[in-house]
């Protein structure tokens, strides 16, 4: 399985709180990309904060023609947390220890992608241990000047651009793979 990090990101690299700045730029093309991405995914991998946000919202979402809500609610979800008492959202499993080994084991299974959205603390752990196979960055034409960033001071990565695509409303999809030696 391929581990994919997907993020909404501003031009200055902010990924935090996208619900506050991304919606004015949403297009049908962006929606189709996110649906196709989800349909190609077999597993969601989430940090606790993102998991709690998703788990409070998705189970109450109405069924839609495209099947987005059904897929989100039905697929296996792994939440990495040492503090979460119980993962109650349908098909959720908690990874409390041996995170790198557990995720490495998930990647060895056959099937579609493992998708990581949000979950900045988890993503940093994945990056430190070279577990990310692809970054999908939907880059928005806005500069916030402050906020949580995907790549923080002191992080280094060598990436190869595999696709760039204008998604409308000034949003650009940038797909990168780590350059491994």
N, C-alpha and C positions, 0 to 999 in steps of 0.2 A: 504494500500500500504506500502511496505517496502522501507525505505530510505537507499540507498547503496552509500557509498563513495568508489570510485575506483581510484587508483593512481599507476603510475610508480614511483618506489622509489629505490634509491641507498642503498647499505649496510649501509652507515652512515646516512640514513634517509632523504636525499635530494630528494625533489619532483619537485623542480622548473626547468623549461626549459628542459623537457625530450626529446624534439626534438633534443637537442644537444648531448645526450649521449645514448639514448635507441635504435636507429635504427640498430646499428651493431649487436644487440642481437635478433632482430626480427626473429621469426620462424613461420611456418604455424600453429603450435599449439597455439602460442600466438594470431595469427590472428583469429583462430577459437574461442578461448576463448572470445576475444573482440566482435566478431560478435554475438555469442550466448548470451553474456551479453546484448548487445544492443537490440537484438530481444526480450528478456524477459522484456525489459523496456517499460513503457508506457509514462513516463515523464522525460525530462531532466531538472535538476535544476542547474542553473549556476550563478556564480558571474559575474560582468560586464566585467572584463578583459578577462576571458575565453570565455564569450559570444561573445565579439567583435572579438576574434580570430576565433572562430568557424563560426560566421556569415559572416566573410570575406572569409572563405575558402569553407565551405560546399555547399553553393548554386551553386558554379561553378564546383563542382565535377561531373564527368560523371557517368551515371547509371552503376552499376556493377551487375554481375550475382547474387551475394550474397544478394543484396538489401541494403547494408550498407548505401550508399548515400541517397537512397530513404527514408529509415527509419529516418536517421538524419534530413533530410529536412522536412519530413512530420509530425513527432511526435510533441506533445505539448512541448513547452519550456518555463520555467519560469526563468526570470533573476532578481536577487536581486540586486537592485542598487538605490541609491538616486540621482545619477548624470546622468544616461543615459537618453537622451532626448526622444528617441523613439526606441522601439524594432521592427525593420523592417523585420527581418528574419521570414519566414513563420511560422505561429502558435506560435508566441512568445508573452508572456505577461510579463509585468514588475511588480515586487513587490517592492514598494517604502517605505512602512511603515508596521508596525505590522507584521514583518517578521516571528517571532516565531508562531504567531497565524495563519498566512496564510499557513505556511508550515505544521503546525499541522493539519489544515483543509485538505490539500492535502493528507496527510497520511491516513486520515479517509475514503477517497474515495476507491471504489473497483477498482481492476485492477492489472496490473503488477507493476514492481518496479519503483521507482523514483531514477534516477541515477545522481550522482554528480561527475564530473571529474574536475580536476584542482580546481580553485575557493577556494584558501586557506583561505581568510578572511571569506567567507561564511561557510566553513567547521568548522572553529573555533567557529563560532556562533552556528552552529548545535550541536557541541560537548558540548559547555557550557550549552545548554538547553536539553541535552540528547535526541536528535532527530535522531541520527544515529542508524540504526538497524544492519548494517554490514559494515565492512571494507574489501575491496579486494585490497591487496597490491601485485603488481607484483614487486618483489625485484630483482634488477639487480646486477650482480657481479662486481660492480665498486664502488670506494670510491672517492668522489670529494673533500671532505675536507671543502667545504663551499657551501652555497646556501640555498634556502627556504626549511624548514623542515615541515613535517606534524605535528609532536608533538614538540612544542617549550618549552623552559625553563618555568617552572611554571605550565605546563599542566599535569594533572594526569588522567589516565584512567586505569580501570581494564578490561582486555579483555580475552575472552576465544577463543582459537584456534579451529576452526571447520574444517579446511582443510589445508593441505600443499601438493603442487604438483610441481614437477620439470617440467618446461615448455620447456626445451631445451636451449642451449646456456648459461647454468648456471643461467637462470632466474627461480625464485621460486614464485609460487602463494601462498600467505598466506591469508587465510580468517579468520576473527575474528568477534565475536559478543561481544557487551558490556555486562559485568556481572552486571546485575541490581539487586538491593536488593528488 
